[in-house]
Amino acid sequence: MAPLALALLLLVPALSWARTPVDEALALYASYHVDLGNLDRARDLLEADLRKAPTLPAMLALARVYFTVGDVEARTDEEKLTAYARGREVAKRAIELAPRNPDAHFLYGATIARWGQTKGIFRSLFLLPTVKGELQTIFEIDPNHAAGHALAGNVYLELPAIAGGSVATAEEHFRKALATAPRYTAIRIGLARALMRRGQYAAAREQLEAVLTERDPAFVADWTVKDLPRAKKLLAEIQDKR
C-alpha cells in the first residue's frame, strides 16, 4: 500500500538544506531507497525531537516513517504490528493536537488499516468502523485528499463483500486519487489491482506500465522500493490474460 500526506512527500527538502531535526529526518526518509538504514535514522531523530517538543510536523513525519518501517523494513508480522501500532499512537497524538488536519486522520486510518491487514482481515473487522470514520473525517475536511482516496480504495478492495467490500467503489476512489495526484504511483498499483479483479486486464496493464515508465514519481523512495517491484510482479501475473 503505499503510502505521508502527499503534499508533505512532495515538499521533502534536500538533505543539504536540512536545518531542523524534522527537515533532516524527512530528507533521510526521502532517501531510504539508497540506504534502508535511513528509516531508522529518521525515526530516531523524530523520536528525540518529540521528546523535546511535541509538534505536528514531527508527529506526521514520524507516523509516516513507522508506516514505511512496517511496510519495507520489518521482517516478521510481530515487527510489522509493532511499527504500525507505534505509528497509530503517534498519529492519534497528532489528531489530538490538530483535530482538523486531514493528514493526521489519514495516517491514523492508514496505520490502523495496515495493522488490521497484517493481523488478518476477519480478525480485525472490529477496526472497520474506526477506519471508515477517519475516511469520513478526511473527506469532510478535504474532499480531494489523494492519500485519503487511495486508502479508501485499498480498504474497499481488501474487504470481503460480506463486510462491505466493493471493487467498483475501490476503483472510484483510486480514480479520484489519481486525478489529484497522477505521479503518486502507488495509486496506479491500487487501480490496476481493482481492474484486474474486474477482468479488465488491458486497462490494468496500462496502469502498471505507467508505473514502470514514470519519470518523475511523487516519492522516489516508495516508487523504487515498493511500486516498481509490485508493478513488475502484477504484470507478470497477467502476462497471458486478455
C-alpha positions in Angstrom: 0.0 0.0 0.0 1.6 2.5 -0.4 1.6 5.0 1.3 2.6 10.6 4.4 0.3 13.2 3.2 1.1 13.7 -0.4 1.9 17.4 0.0 4.4 16.6 2.7 6.1 14.0 0.5 6.3 16.4 -2.4 8.0 19.0 -0.3 10.7 16.8 1.3 13.8 19.1 1.4 17.2 18.1 0.1 19.5 16.8 2.8 21.9 19.6 2.3 19.2 22.1 3.1 18.1 20.4 6.4 18.0 22.8 9.3 15.8 21.3 11.9 15.5 17.7 13.1 12.3 17.3 11.2 13.9 18.6 8.0 16.8 16.3 8.4 14.5 13.3 9.2 12.4 14.0 6.1 15.5 14.2 4.0 16.7 10.8 5.3 13.2 9.4 4.8 13.2 10.5 1.2 16.4 8.6 0.6 15.6 5.3 2.2 15.8 3.6 -1.1 19.5 4.4 -1.2 20.1 3.2 2.4 17.3 1.4 4.3 19.1 2.4 7.5 17.9 6.0 6.8 14.5 4.9 8.1 16.0 4.1 11.5 18.0 7.3 11.5 14.9 9.3 10.6 12.8 7.5 13.3 15.5 8.2 16.0 15.7 11.9 15.1 12.0 12.3 15.2 11.5 10.4 18.4 14.2 12.5 20.1 12.6 15.7 18.7 9.2 14.7 20.0 10.6 14.2 23.5 11.7 17.8 23.4 8.7 19.4 21.8 5.6 17.6 20.5 5.0 19.4 17.3 2.6 18.5 14.5 5.2 18.3 11.7 7.3 15.9 13.8 4.3 13.7 14.6 3.1 13.5 11.0 6.6 12.6 9.8 7.2 10.0 12.5 3.8 8.3 11.9 4.7 8.1 8.2 8.2 6.7 9.0 6.7 4.0 11.2 4.2 3.1 8.4 7.1 2.6 6.0 9.2 0.7 8.5 6.3 -1.7 8.8 6.0 -2.0 5.0 9.6 -2.4 4.0 11.9 -2.9 6.9 10.1 -5.2 9.4 10.7 -8.8 8.6 8.1 -10.6 10.8 4.4 -10.0 11.4 5.3 -9.1 15.0 7.7 -6.4 13.9 5.2 -5.1 11.4 2.5 -4.9 14.1 4.8 -3.1 16.4 5.7 -0.5 13.8 2.1 0.1 12.7 1.0 0.3 16.3 3.6 3.0 17.2 2.6 4.9 14.0 -1.0 4.7 15.0 -0.2 6.0 18.5 1.8 9.0 17.1 -0.9 9.8 14.5 -3.6 9.8 17.3 -1.5 12.3 19.2 -1.3 14.4 16.0 -5.2 14.4 15.8 -5.4 15.5 19.4 -3.1 18.4 18.6 -4.7 19.3 15.3 -8.2 17.8 15.0 -8.9 19.3 11.6 -5.7 18.2 10.0 -6.6 15.6 7.3 -3.1 14.2 7.1 -3.2 13.3 10.8 -6.5 11.5 10.2 -5.1 9.8 7.1 -2.1 8.5 9.0 -4.2 7.3 11.9 -6.6 5.4 9.5 -3.7 4.0 7.4 -1.8 2.6 10.3 -4.9 1.1 11.7 -5.8 -0.5 8.4 -2.3 -1.8 7.8 -2.2 -3.3 11.4 -5.5 -5.0 10.7 -4.4 -6.3 7.3 -1.3 -7.8 8.9 -3.4 -9.3 11.7 -5.9 -10.7 9.3 -9.0 -9.2 7.8 -11.6 -11.3 9.6 -9.7 -11.0 12.9 -9.7 -7.2 12.5 -13.2 -6.3 11.3 -13.8 -4.6 14.7 -11.5 -1.9 13.5 -13.5 -1.2 10.3 -15.8 1.5 11.9 -12.8 3.4 13.1 -11.1 3.4 9.7 -14.4 4.4 7.9 -14.8 7.1 10.5 -11.4 8.5 9.7 -12.1 8.4 6.0 -15.4 10.3 6.5 -13.5 12.9 8.5 -10.8 13.3 5.9 -13.3 13.9 3.1 -15.3 16.3 5.2 -12.1 18.4 5.6 -10.7 17.8 2.1 -12.9 16.1 -0.4 -10.0 15.8 -2.8 -7.4 14.3 -0.4 -5.5 12.0 -2.7 -4.0 9.8 0.0 -7.4 9.5 1.7 -8.9 8.3 -1.6 -6.1 5.8 -2.0 -6.7 4.5 1.5 -10.4 4.2 0.8 -9.7 2.4 -2.4 -7.5 -0.2 -0.7 -10.0 -0.7 2.1 -12.9 -1.4 -0.2 -10.7 -3.6 -2.4 -9.4 -5.7 0.5 -12.7 -6.1 2.4 -14.8 -9.1 1.5 -18.2 -8.3 0.0 -20.0 -9.5 3.1 -18.2 -6.9 5.2 -18.9 -4.1 2.7 -16.1 -4.6 0.2 -16.7 -3.3 -3.3 -14.4 -3.4 -6.3 -16.4 -0.7 -8.1 -16.2 1.6 -5.1 -12.5 0.9 -4.8 -12.0 1.8 -8.4 -13.9 5.0 -8.0 -11.7 6.1 -5.1 -8.5 5.2 -6.9 -9.6 7.2 -9.9 -10.4 10.2 -7.7 -6.9 10.0 -6.1 -5.2 9.6 -9.5 -7.0 12.7 -10.8 -5.5 14.7 -8.0 -2.1 13.1 -7.8 -1.1 11.4 -11.2 2.5 11.0 -10.2 1.7 9.1 -7.0 2.5 5.7 -8.4 1.0 3.6 -5.5 -2.4 4.8 -6.7 -1.9 3.2 -10.1 -0.9 0.0 -8.4 -4.2 0.0 -6.5 -6.2 0.9 -9.6 -4.6 -1.9 -11.6 -5.5 -4.4 -8.9 -9.1 -3.2 -9.0 -9.2 -3.5 -12.8 -7.7 -7.0 -12.6 -10.4 -8.1 -10.2 -12.9 -6.9 -12.8 -11.2 -8.8 -15.6 -10.1 -5.6 -17.3 -6.5 -6.8 -17.9 -5.6 -4.4 -20.8 -6.6 -1.4 -18.7 -4.7 -2.8 -15.7 -1.6 -3.4 -17.8 -1.8 0.2 -18.9 -1.7 1.4 -15.3 1.2 -0.9 -14.4 3.2 0.1 -17.4 2.7 3.7 -16.4 4.3 2.9 -13.1 7.3 1.4 -14.9 7.7 4.4 -17.2 7.1 7.2 -14.7 10.0 9.6 -15.0 9.1 11.9 -12.1 7.4 9.9 -9.4 5.9 11.9 -6.4 8.0 9.9 -4.0 11.1 8.3 -5.5 11.9 6.1 -2.5 8.4 4.4 -2.5 8.5 4.1 -6.2 11.8 2.4 -6.2 11.3 0.0 -3.2 7.6 -0.7 -3.3 5.9 0.3 -6.5 8.3 -0.8 -9.2 8.7 -4.4 -7.9 4.9 -4.6 -7.3 4.1 -3.4 -10.8 6.5 -5.9 -12.4 5.1 -8.7 -10.3 1.5 -7.9 -11.3 2.4 -7.5 -14.9 3.9 -11.0 -14.9 0.7 -12.4 -13.3 -1.5 -11.0 -16.1 1.0 -11.5 -18.9 -1.1 -14.1 -20.7 -4.5 -12.7 -19.8 -6.7 -10.7 -22.2 
